[in-house]
Amino acid sequence: MRPESEIRDRIAELEARYDDYDPPSSEFEDTAEVATLRAIEELEWVLEEYDATSGFTTS
């Protein structure tokens, strides 16, 4: 399992990359964006953990 600091860094990286392409226009949109990016990060983590334990591949 990745340490919390690494996960937070990844979320910050995703936020910055996303904001470069589509900056939020309201506080609600910014909050929704953060929630979406956290969900993406969790999904990436789950897929990596599943891959490591059972040989699952996404290709």
N, C-alpha and C positions, 0 to 999 in steps of 0.2 A: 504494500500500500504506500502511496506517495505521501510525503509529509504535507501538512497543511500549508506551509509556506510555499511549497512548489505549486500546489493547486491554486493558491491565491495569486501567485505570479502568472500562472497560465491564464487565469481569468482576466487579470489586468492586461495581459498581452492581447487577448481576444477582444476586450473592450476597446483598446486603442486602435487595433486594426479595423474593427467594425466602424468606430467613430470616424476614421479617415475616409471611409467610403460613404457613410450615411450618418452624419451627426444627428443626435436626438434633438427634436424640436420642442419637447416639453419634459417636465419632471416625470410625468407618468410614462412617457415613451422611454426615458432613460432607465426607470425602474424596471420596466418590462424587458428592456434589452439586457440588463444585468441578470434577471431571472432566466432568460433564454440562454445566455452565455454560460451560466452555472449549470443548467441542464445539459448543455452540450459537453461541458467538461466532465460531468458525472457520467454521461454516456460513454465518452472516450475512456474513462477510467474503468468502467464495467467491462467494456469490450477488451481492454488490455488485460484485465484480471482473468476474464474468461478464456482468452487466448492463451495465457500463461499456464492455466490449469488443465485445459482440455484440448489444446491444439486447434481451437476455433480460428478460422481465418476469414477476413472480410473480402478477400479477392476471389 
